[in-house]
Amino acid sequence: MKINVEIDEEIKAKEVLIRNHEWNEEVQVLMESLKERKRPYFVGRKGEMQHVFRAGEIICLFTEQDSIMVRTKQGIFEMKERLYEL
């Protein structure tokens, strides 16, 4: 399997392209593993500090002045991801 990674500051969202000569079990497994990927933790910012927390700690997500915010028991943090990514 050949893997390429391209870093481009102009790209706004991650993109994954799988190329193969046929649809087979390996392609299917790759697709499923990418879809089912769960994040073990999230990172939010409050000022200059970064806070790490798990999905189970999230009380709610909301927007505030073009930013995505998350509320936990520890406080309110700004997220760098877009809402659909979370």
Number of C-alpha atoms within 10 A of each C-alpha: 3 4 5 6 6 7 7 7 6 6 9 7 8 7 7 9 5 8 9 9 5 8 9 9 9 11 14 10 11 11 13 11 11 10 9 8 8 9 9 9 11 15 14 20 16 12 8 5 8 12 13 9 14 12 13 9 14 16 12 10 16 11 12 8 6 6 15 18 20 19 16 16 8 10 11 17 21 21 20 14 15 10 13 5 8 12
